[in-house]
Amino acid sequence: MDPTEALVTRLAGAFADLGLRHVVISPGSRNTPLSLAFATEPRIETHVILDERSAAFFALGVAKQSGIPVALICTSGTAAANYHPAVAEADQAGVPLLVLTADRPPELRGVHAPQTIDQIDLYGSATRMFHDVGVPDASTAEAAPSLAVRAWTTALAAPQGPVHLNFPFREPLATPTRPAPPSSLRHGRGDVQLPPESLAELAERLSGRRSLIVAGGHQRAGFAAAAAMFAGQAQVPVIADVQCRFPSPSTVVYGDLMAAAGYLRSHDPEVIVRIGPVPTSRPIWSWLQETGAEQIAIGDISGNDPLATVSSAYRADPAITLADLAGRTESGPPAWIDAWRQADDSVGGAVTAALESEPFPNEPAIARIVWESAPTGATVYAGSSMPIRDLDSFAGEPRGDLAVLSNRGANGIDGVLSSAAGAAASDGRRVVALVGDLSTLHDATALGMIARMGLSVTIVVINNNGGGIFHFLPQAGSLLPESFERLFGTPQDLSLVPIAEAFGIPARIVESPPDLRSAIVSASGPNLIELRTDRERNVAVHERLRATATEALR
């Protein structure tokens, strides 16, 4: 067998043995051997996406939804460079990706050969592993299964993230037509459990104290049940991002509004258990920097403490650790958690009433309706600017039947529609994407891909004609209006409805809560819903709602 064909077929077969189920291919010539090998492997579903940036974020969405590595394949040159934004997000968010880039052979590098750039360590420190495979020969082909195991285990090892394999192919390019036979190659997840002595030490540090759990980001399956069990037994309140919030008597729903109102400063715990990255809420960020409480991290601490406030860390799976702690920790004072529950209920009742009295459409109310109307078992994919913040602050009571995802690793607005599409393609469940107009325009080519694939994605676009989040920043008050609008507001004066329809997606503008609810509940296949809001009025709505929360806590 040709060495190139042997290498790529064995590699595709080995990844399939390990559990790879999705590959995203960006069309090109130099990647022909890889593309054909993975496309002919029957255990792997193939997605072909023209735009490399969109393709990479699509793969990111599949991997976020499934928790399983996804393979990305592209040709040489700038195609690989277009994967970089999603690779950066995967790095920061801990998402396992396998980036397989075709390359020119060594003799064509550095001599201005067409479609050739320096791909050696292209993504720098954003990858967990880089390996230049070398021009295929009998040795590299023989080592393909071993390489697959190394890449797979590295992508899944804590901290999870992207792996980059670079393949220099010489012409003629091999065209594999038959997959490699299945082997007995297998790999377990490798979760980390604290040893008994460390678990006992942690339980002792938490026993009987005024403790608080602060959880950020998206957590793996099993976290909610374990956290609810431990928090209920130990009487510990839990402030969790909307991405990992769960129904429980211990869950604090309105932590962001309570922090902004100063409640957390007046109810300092003795110890804070930190899980995952810092929360979305900036008021909670600020409080974590100011509080004198001891802060203990459980999980992978690397890169998750930009506040530099964690004093000790236990590197173990948070779900396993919290489950192990249940029953080993003496409960905290009953009055401690009772005070949090009463405050949370007061804020929730007042803010819900205030939301109902605000003129519609307004952005907090849109977030609340999306949350309440999303079908059972759906995934809500939120834009990383204002949409995820509004969900975090105003969604209301947690829903254990929904998954919430957002590209909050690098926090870019690029690729959000592609990521939502990937989440839908991962397991077929409906995805409701809550996004802004600029995020939608930035990733508009994804609309064509969503339509072509017929994905179950409902796109709810908040069209405030520009960058709404900048009105909450100092620039809004320190610049002349014309300078602010040109540099930060950036109005595009476009409706997303005709753009979506041009790509073949049914779309409409809605203006009332019943129409928005009905449009979400009755949706099938891809569709787009647009709502028009005003950026300056949006700031005033947020200010009134925060003032309502502050008054409720008095």
C-alpha positions as CSV (number, residue, x, y, z in Angstrom):
1,M,0.0,0.0,0.0
2,D,1.2,3.6,-0.7
3,P,2.7,5.0,2.5
4,T,0.4,8.1,2.4
5,E,-2.7,5.9,2.0
6,A,-1.5,3.6,4.7
7,L,-0.9,6.5,7.1
8,V,-4.2,8.3,6.6
9,T,-6.4,5.2,6.6
10,R,-4.8,3.8,9.8
11,L,-5.0,7.2,11.4
12,A,-8.7,7.6,10.6
13,G,-9.4,4.1,11.7
14,A,-7.5,4.6,15.0
15,F,-9.4,7.8,15.8
16,A,-12.7,6.0,15.1
17,D,-11.6,3.2,17.4
18,L,-11.0,5.8,20.1
19,G,-14.4,7.3,19.8
20,L,-14.2,10.0,17.1
21,R,-17.6,10.5,15.5
22,H,-17.5,13.8,13.7
23,V,-15.0,15.3,11.2
24,V,-15.3,18.7,9.6
25,I,-13.6,19.1,6.3
26,S,-12.7,22.3,4.5
27,P,-12.4,21.6,0.8
28,G,-9.0,21.7,-0.8
29,S,-6.5,19.8,-2.8
30,R,-3.5,19.1,-0.6
31,N,-5.7,17.6,2.1
32,T,-7.1,15.0,-0.4
33,P,-5.6,12.0,1.4
34,L,-6.9,13.0,4.8
35,S,-10.3,14.1,3.5
36,L,-10.9,10.8,1.6
37,A,-9.6,8.6,4.5
38,F,-11.9,10.2,7.1
39,A,-14.9,10.5,4.7
40,T,-14.8,6.8,3.9
41,E,-14.6,5.7,7.5
42,P,-18.2,4.6,8.2
43,R,-18.1,5.3,12.0
44,I,-17.3,9.0,11.4
45,E,-19.9,11.5,10.2
46,T,-18.5,14.0,7.7
47,H,-19.4,17.7,7.5
48,V,-18.1,19.7,4.5
49,I,-18.0,23.5,5.2
50,L,-16.5,26.0,2.7
51,D,-15.5,28.8,5.1
52,E,-12.6,27.6,7.2
53,R,-13.3,30.0,10.1
54,S,-17.0,28.9,10.1
55,A,-15.9,25.2,9.8
56,A,-13.6,25.5,12.9
57,F,-16.3,27.1,15.0
58,F,-18.8,24.5,13.8
59,A,-16.4,21.8,15.1
60,L,-16.1,23.7,18.3
61,G,-19.8,23.6,18.8
62,V,-20.0,19.9,18.1
63,A,-17.2,19.3,20.7
64,K,-18.8,21.6,23.3
65,Q,-22.1,19.8,23.0
66,S,-20.7,16.3,23.0
67,G,-17.6,16.6,25.2
68,I,-15.8,14.4,22.6
69,P,-13.0,15.5,20.4
70,V,-13.9,16.6,16.8
71,A,-11.5,16.4,13.9
72,L,-10.9,19.4,11.5
73,I,-9.2,18.9,8.2
74,C,-8.0,21.6,5.8
75,T,-5.5,22.2,2.9
76,S,-2.3,24.1,3.2
77,G,-1.7,27.9,3.5
78,T,-4.1,30.5,4.9
79,A,-6.9,27.8,5.2
80,A,-5.1,26.6,8.3
81,A,-4.7,30.2,9.6
82,N,-8.4,30.7,9.4
83,Y,-8.9,28.0,12.0
84,H,-6.9,30.1,14.5
85,P,-9.8,32.0,16.2
86,A,-11.6,28.8,17.0
87,V,-8.4,27.1,18.1
88,A,-7.9,30.1,20.5
89,E,-11.4,29.7,21.8
90,A,-10.9,26.0,22.3
91,D,-7.7,26.6,24.2
92,Q,-9.3,29.2,26.6
93,A,-12.5,27.2,27.0
94,G,-11.0,23.8,27.3
95,V,-12.6,22.2,24.3
96,P,-11.0,19.1,22.7
97,L,-10.3,19.6,19.0
98,L,-8.0,17.6,16.6
99,V,-6.7,20.0,14.0
100,L,-5.3,18.1,11.0
101,T,-3.7,20.4,8.5
102,A,-2.2,19.4,5.1
103,D,1.1,21.1,4.2
104,R,3.6,21.3,1.4
105,P,6.7,19.0,1.8
106,P,9.9,20.5,3.3
107,E,11.5,21.2,-0.1
108,L,8.6,23.6,-1.0
109,R,8.7,25.6,2.3
110,G,10.3,29.0,2.3
111,V,10.7,29.2,-1.5
112,H,7.3,31.0,-2.2
113,A,5.6,27.9,-3.4
114,P,1.9,28.5,-4.0
115,Q,-0.5,28.1,-1.1
116,T,2.3,27.7,1.4
117,I,2.9,29.4,4.7
118,D,4.9,28.5,7.8
119,Q,2.6,26.0,9.5
120,I,5.1,24.7,12.0
121,D,3.6,25.4,15.4
122,L,1.1,27.7,13.7
123,Y,-1.1,28.1,16.7
124,G,1.7,28.6,19.2
125,S,0.8,28.1,22.9
126,A,-2.9,27.7,22.0
127,T,-2.5,23.9,21.4
128,R,-1.9,21.2,24.0
129,M,0.4,19.4,21.4
130,F,1.9,20.1,18.0
131,H,3.4,17.4,15.9
132,D,4.8,17.7,12.3
133,V,4.1,14.2,11.1
134,G,6.7,14.3,8.3
135,V,6.4,13.1,4.7
136,P,4.7,9.7,4.9
137,D,6.8,6.6,4.7
138,A,6.6,3.1,6.1
139,S,7.6,4.2,9.6
140,T,5.1,7.1,9.9
141,A,2.3,4.8,8.6
142,E,3.2,2.1,11.1
143,A,3.1,4.6,13.9
144,A,-0.3,6.1,13.0
145,P,-2.3,4.3,15.7
146,S,0.2,5.4,18.3
147,L,0.0,9.0,17.1
148,A,-3.8,8.9,17.3
149,V,-3.7,7.6,20.9
150,R,-1.2,10.3,21.9
151,A,-3.3,13.1,20.2
152,W,-6.6,11.8,21.6
153,T,-5.4,11.5,25.2
154,T,-3.7,14.9,25.1
155,A,-6.8,16.6,23.8
156,L,-8.9,15.0,26.7
157,A,-6.3,15.4,29.5
158,A,-6.9,18.2,31.9
159,P,-6.8,20.9,30.8
160,Q,-8.6,19.8,27.7
161,G,-7.9,21.6,24.5
162,P,-6.8,21.5,20.8
163,V,-4.1,19.3,19.3
164,H,-2.5,20.2,16.0
165,L,-1.1,17.6,13.6
166,N,0.6,18.8,10.4
167,F,0.9,16.5,7.4
168,P,3.4,17.4,4.6
169,F,2.2,15.5,1.5
170,R,4.1,15.1,-1.8
171,E,2.4,14.7,-5.1
172,P,0.9,12.6,-6.5
173,L,-1.6,12.7,-3.7
174,A,-2.9,9.3,-2.6
175,T,-6.7,8.7,-2.9
176,P,-7.7,6.1,-0.3
177,T,-11.1,4.5,-1.0
178,R,-11.3,1.8,1.8
179,P,-11.2,2.4,5.5
180,A,-8.8,0.6,7.8
181,P,-10.2,-2.5,9.6
182,P,-11.4,-1.8,13.2
183,S,-8.9,-2.6,15.9
184,S,-9.2,-3.1,19.7
185,L,-7.9,0.5,20.4
186,R,-9.8,2.0,23.3
187,H,-9.4,5.0,25.6
188,G,-11.1,5.9,28.9
189,R,-11.9,9.4,30.1
190,G,-9.4,9.4,32.9
191,D,-11.3,11.5,35.5
192,V,-9.3,12.6,38.5
193,Q,-10.5,11.7,42.1
194,L,-8.9,13.2,45.2
195,P,-7.0,10.7,47.3
196,P,-8.6,10.0,50.8
197,E,-6.2,12.2,52.7
198,S,-6.8,15.3,50.5
199,L,-10.6,14.7,50.5
200,A,-10.5,14.5,54.4
201,E,-8.4,17.7,54.5
202,L,-10.9,19.6,52.2
203,A,-13.9,18.4,54.1
204,E,-12.3,19.6,57.4
205,R,-11.6,23.0,55.9
206,L,-15.3,23.4,54.9
207,S,-17.0,21.8,57.9
208,G,-19.3,24.1,59.9
209,R,-18.1,27.3,58.2
210,R,-20.1,29.9,56.3
211,S,-19.2,28.5,52.8
212,L,-20.2,29.6,49.3
213,I,-19.7,27.9,46.0
214,V,-19.0,30.1,43.0
215,A,-19.1,28.2,39.7
216,G,-18.3,29.6,36.2
217,G,-18.4,28.4,32.7
218,H,-19.9,25.2,31.3
219,Q,-19.5,22.1,33.5
220,R,-19.5,18.5,32.4
221,A,-22.5,16.2,32.9
222,G,-22.9,15.1,36.5
223,F,-21.8,18.5,38.0
224,A,-25.4,19.7,38.7
225,A,-26.4,16.5,40.6
226,A,-23.2,16.4,42.6
227,A,-23.2,20.1,43.5
228,A,-26.9,20.0,44.5
229,M,-26.3,16.9,46.7
230,F,-23.3,18.4,48.5
231,A,-24.8,21.9,48.8
232,G,-28.0,20.6,50.2
233,Q,-26.3,18.4,52.7
234,A,-23.8,21.1,53.8
235,Q,-26.2,24.0,53.6
236,V,-24.0,25.9,51.2
237,P,-25.4,28.5,48.8
238,V,-24.3,28.2,45.1
239,I,-23.8,31.1,42.8
240,A,-23.4,29.6,39.3
241,D,-23.1,31.0,35.8
242,V,-26.2,30.4,33.8
243,Q,-24.1,27.9,31.8
244,C,-23.9,25.6,34.8
245,R,-26.8,26.8,37.0
246,F,-29.1,24.1,38.2
247,P,-32.5,23.8,40.0
248,S,-31.9,23.3,43.8
249,P,-32.9,25.0,47.0
250,S,-29.2,26.0,47.4
251,T,-29.0,27.8,44.0
252,V,-28.8,31.6,44.1
253,V,-30.5,32.7,40.9
254,Y,-29.9,36.4,41.0
255,G,-26.2,36.5,42.2
256,D,-25.2,39.1,39.6
257,L,-27.9,41.6,40.7
258,M,-27.2,40.9,44.4
259,A,-23.5,41.5,43.9
260,A,-24.2,44.8,42.1
261,A,-26.5,45.8,45.0
262,G,-23.7,45.2,47.5
263,Y,-25.4,42.2,49.2
264,L,-22.3,40.0,48.8
265,R,-20.1,42.6,50.5
266,S,-22.4,42.6,53.6
267,H,-22.7,38.8,53.7
268,D,-19.1,37.7,53.3
269,P,-18.5,34.0,53.7
270,E,-15.6,32.5,55.5
271,V,-14.6,30.3,52.6
272,I,-15.4,30.3,48.8
273,V,-15.2,27.2,46.7
274,R,-14.3,28.2,43.2
275,I,-15.1,25.9,40.3
276,G,-14.3,26.6,36.6
277,P,-13.4,30.0,35.2
278,V,-14.4,33.3,36.7
279,P,-18.1,34.0,36.4
280,T,-19.7,36.0,33.6
281,S,-20.9,38.7,36.1
282,R,-18.5,41.6,36.5
283,P,-20.0,42.6,39.9
284,I,-19.1,39.1,41.2
285,W,-15.6,39.4,39.7
286,S,-15.2,42.6,41.6
287,W,-16.4,41.2,44.8
288,L,-14.1,38.1,44.5
289,Q,-11.2,40.6,44.2
290,E,-12.3,42.5,47.3
291,T,-13.5,39.9,49.8
292,G,-11.2,38.6,52.5
293,A,-12.7,35.2,52.4
294,E,-10.4,32.2,51.8
295,Q,-10.8,31.0,48.2
296,I,-10.3,27.3,47.3
297,A,-10.4,26.0,43.7
298,I,-11.5,22.5,42.7
299,G,-10.6,21.4,39.2
300,D,-8.1,22.5,36.7
301,I,-6.7,25.8,38.1
302,S,-4.3,26.6,35.2
303,G,-5.4,29.8,33.5
304,N,-8.6,30.0,35.5
305,D,-7.6,32.6,38.1
306,P,-7.1,36.0,36.4
307,L,-8.0,37.6,39.7
308,A,-5.1,36.0,41.5
309,T,-7.2,35.4,44.6
310,V,-7.2,31.5,44.9
311,S,-5.0,30.6,47.9
312,S,-5.2,26.8,47.4
313,A,-6.3,24.3,44.8
314,Y,-7.3,20.7,44.6
315,R,-6.7,19.4,41.1
316,A,-9.6,16.9,40.6
317,D,-12.8,16.6,38.7
318,P,-15.3,19.0,40.5
319,A,-18.3,16.6,40.0
320,I,-16.5,13.7,41.6
321,T,-15.1,15.8,44.4
322,L,-18.4,17.4,45.4
323,A,-20.1,14.0,45.3
324,D,-17.3,12.6,47.5
325,L,-17.6,15.5,49.9
326,A,-21.4,14.9,50.5
327,G,-21.9,13.4,53.9
328,R,-18.3,14.1,55.0
329,T,-18.8,17.8,55.7
330,E,-20.5,19.3,58.8
331,S,-23.3,21.6,57.8
332,G,-22.9,25.3,57.9
333,P,-25.1,27.6,60.1
334,P,-28.8,27.3,59.0
335,A,-29.2,31.1,59.3
336,W,-26.5,31.5,56.7
337,I,-28.2,29.8,53.8
338,D,-31.7,31.0,54.9
339,A,-30.5,34.6,54.5
340,W,-29.3,33.9,51.0
341,R,-32.6,32.2,50.0
342,Q,-34.7,35.1,51.4
343,A,-32.6,37.7,49.6
344,D,-32.7,35.8,46.3
345,D,-36.5,35.4,46.5
346,S,-36.9,39.1,47.2
347,V,-34.8,40.1,44.3
348,G,-36.5,37.6,42.0
349,G,-40.0,38.7,42.8
350,A,-39.2,42.4,42.4
351,V,-37.3,42.0,39.2
352,T,-39.9,39.7,37.6
353,A,-42.6,42.3,38.3
354,A,-40.4,45.1,37.0
355,L,-39.7,43.2,33.8
356,E,-43.4,42.8,33.1
357,S,-43.9,46.5,33.3
358,E,-41.1,47.5,31.0
359,P,-42.0,48.4,27.4
360,F,-41.3,45.5,25.0
361,P,-39.1,44.7,23.2
362,N,-36.3,45.2,25.7
363,E,-33.2,43.0,25.9
364,P,-33.6,41.6,29.5
365,A,-37.2,40.6,28.7
366,I,-36.1,38.9,25.4
367,A,-33.5,36.9,27.3
368,R,-36.2,35.8,29.9
369,I,-38.7,34.8,27.1
370,V,-36.0,32.8,25.2
371,W,-35.1,31.0,28.4
372,E,-38.7,30.2,29.3
373,S,-39.8,29.3,25.8
374,A,-36.9,27.1,24.7
375,P,-38.2,23.5,24.0
376,T,-37.6,20.8,26.6
377,G,-34.2,19.3,26.1
378,A,-32.9,22.2,23.9
379,T,-29.5,23.9,24.0
380,V,-29.5,27.7,24.3
381,Y,-26.3,29.0,22.6
382,A,-25.7,32.6,23.7
383,G,-23.6,35.3,22.1
384,S,-20.6,36.1,24.3
385,S,-21.3,39.9,24.6
386,M,-24.7,41.1,26.0
387,P,-26.8,38.0,25.4
388,I,-25.0,35.7,27.8
389,R,-24.9,38.5,30.4
390,D,-28.7,39.1,30.1
391,L,-29.4,35.4,30.4
392,D,-27.1,35.3,33.5
393,S,-28.8,38.2,35.2
394,F,-32.5,37.9,34.1
395,A,-33.3,34.3,32.9
396,G,-35.1,33.5,36.1
397,E,-35.6,30.1,37.6
398,P,-33.0,27.4,36.5
399,R,-34.2,24.7,34.1
400,G,-32.5,21.4,34.5
401,D,-33.7,20.3,31.0
402,L,-31.7,22.9,29.1
403,A,-28.0,23.1,28.2
404,V,-26.4,26.5,28.0
405,L,-23.3,27.1,25.9
406,S,-21.4,30.2,25.0
407,N,-18.0,30.9,23.5
408,R,-16.7,32.5,26.7
409,G,-13.1,31.3,26.5
410,A,-11.7,34.0,24.4
411,N,-15.0,35.9,24.5
412,G,-15.0,36.8,20.8
413,I,-18.1,37.5,18.8
414,D,-16.9,35.6,15.8
415,G,-18.3,32.2,14.9
416,V,-21.3,32.1,17.3
417,L,-23.8,30.9,14.6
418,S,-21.3,28.3,13.3
419,S,-20.8,27.1,16.9
420,A,-24.6,26.9,17.5
421,A,-24.9,24.9,14.2
422,G,-22.2,22.5,15.4
423,A,-24.1,22.0,18.6
424,A,-27.2,21.1,16.7
425,A,-25.4,18.7,14.4
426,S,-23.7,17.0,17.3
427,D,-26.8,15.2,18.5
428,G,-29.8,16.6,16.7
429,R,-31.3,18.4,19.6
430,R,-32.9,21.8,18.9
431,V,-30.6,24.8,19.5
432,V,-31.9,28.3,20.3
433,A,-29.2,30.9,19.5
434,L,-29.6,34.2,21.3
435,V,-27.3,36.6,19.4
436,G,-26.8,40.3,18.5
437,D,-26.9,41.8,15.1
438,L,-23.1,42.3,14.8
439,S,-22.4,38.7,15.8
440,T,-24.9,37.5,13.2
441,L,-23.4,39.7,10.4
442,H,-19.9,38.6,11.4
443,D,-20.8,35.0,10.9
444,A,-23.4,35.4,8.1
445,T,-21.9,32.6,5.9
446,A,-23.0,30.2,8.6
447,L,-26.6,30.9,7.6
448,G,-26.1,29.2,4.3
449,M,-24.5,26.2,6.0
450,I,-27.4,26.0,8.5
451,A,-30.0,26.1,5.7
452,R,-28.1,23.5,3.5
453,M,-27.8,21.1,6.4
454,G,-31.4,21.7,7.5
455,L,-30.3,22.1,11.2
456,S,-32.8,22.6,14.0
457,V,-31.5,26.1,14.9
458,T,-33.7,28.9,15.9
459,I,-31.7,32.2,15.7
460,V,-33.1,35.0,17.9
461,V,-31.4,38.2,16.8
462,I,-31.4,41.3,19.0
463,N,-30.9,44.0,16.5
464,N,-30.0,47.2,18.3
465,N,-28.1,48.4,15.2
466,G,-24.6,48.1,16.6
467,G,-22.5,47.3,19.6
468,G,-24.8,47.6,22.6
469,I,-22.3,46.5,25.2
470,F,-20.1,49.6,24.6
471,H,-22.9,51.8,26.1
472,F,-22.1,50.2,29.4
473,L,-18.4,51.1,29.2
474,P,-16.6,54.4,30.0
475,Q,-16.3,55.2,26.3
476,A,-20.0,56.0,26.1
477,G,-19.7,59.0,28.4
478,S,-16.2,60.2,27.5
479,L,-16.5,60.6,23.7
480,L,-18.4,62.9,21.5
481,P,-21.6,61.1,20.2
482,E,-20.3,61.1,16.6
483,S,-17.0,59.6,17.6
484,F,-18.6,57.0,19.8
485,E,-21.0,55.9,17.1
486,R,-18.3,55.7,14.4
487,L,-15.8,53.8,16.5
488,F,-17.9,51.8,19.0
489,G,-21.6,51.9,18.2
490,T,-20.9,51.0,14.6
491,P,-24.5,51.0,13.2
492,Q,-24.9,48.8,10.1
493,D,-28.5,49.9,9.3
494,L,-29.4,46.4,8.2
495,S,-32.3,44.0,8.8
496,L,-31.2,40.3,9.2
497,V,-34.5,39.0,7.8
498,P,-33.7,39.5,4.0
499,I,-30.1,38.3,4.6
500,A,-31.4,35.0,6.2
501,E,-34.0,34.6,3.5
502,A,-31.4,35.0,0.8
503,F,-29.6,32.0,2.3
504,G,-32.9,30.0,2.4
505,I,-33.9,30.5,6.1
506,P,-37.4,31.5,7.0
507,A,-37.2,34.8,8.9
508,R,-39.5,37.4,10.4
509,I,-39.5,40.4,12.8
510,V,-41.6,40.1,16.0
511,E,-42.6,42.9,18.3
512,S,-44.6,41.3,21.2
513,P,-43.9,38.7,23.9
514,P,-46.7,36.4,22.7
515,D,-45.3,36.5,19.2
516,L,-41.8,35.7,20.4
517,R,-42.9,32.8,22.5
518,S,-45.0,31.4,19.7
519,A,-42.2,31.8,17.2
520,I,-39.8,29.8,19.4
521,V,-42.2,27.1,20.5
522,S,-43.6,26.4,17.0
523,A,-40.2,26.5,15.2
524,S,-39.1,23.6,13.2
525,G,-35.9,23.3,11.1
526,P,-33.8,26.5,10.7
527,N,-35.5,29.9,11.3
528,L,-34.5,33.4,12.3
529,I,-36.5,35.8,14.5
530,E,-35.4,39.4,14.7
531,L,-36.3,41.9,17.4
532,R,-35.5,45.6,17.2
533,T,-34.2,47.4,20.3
534,D,-32.5,50.7,21.1
535,R,-29.0,50.7,22.6
536,E,-29.4,53.8,24.8
537,R,-32.8,52.8,26.1
538,N,-31.3,49.4,26.8
539,V,-28.9,51.0,29.3
540,A,-31.8,52.7,31.1
541,V,-33.8,49.4,31.3
542,H,-30.8,47.7,33.0
543,E,-30.3,50.6,35.4
544,R,-34.0,50.5,36.5
545,L,-33.9,46.7,37.0
546,R,-30.7,46.9,39.0
547,A,-32.2,49.7,41.1
548,T,-35.2,47.5,41.7
549,A,-33.0,44.7,42.9
550,T,-31.2,47.1,45.3
551,E,-34.4,48.4,46.7
552,A,-35.7,44.8,47.2
553,L,-32.7,44.0,49.3
554,R,-33.3,46.9,51.7
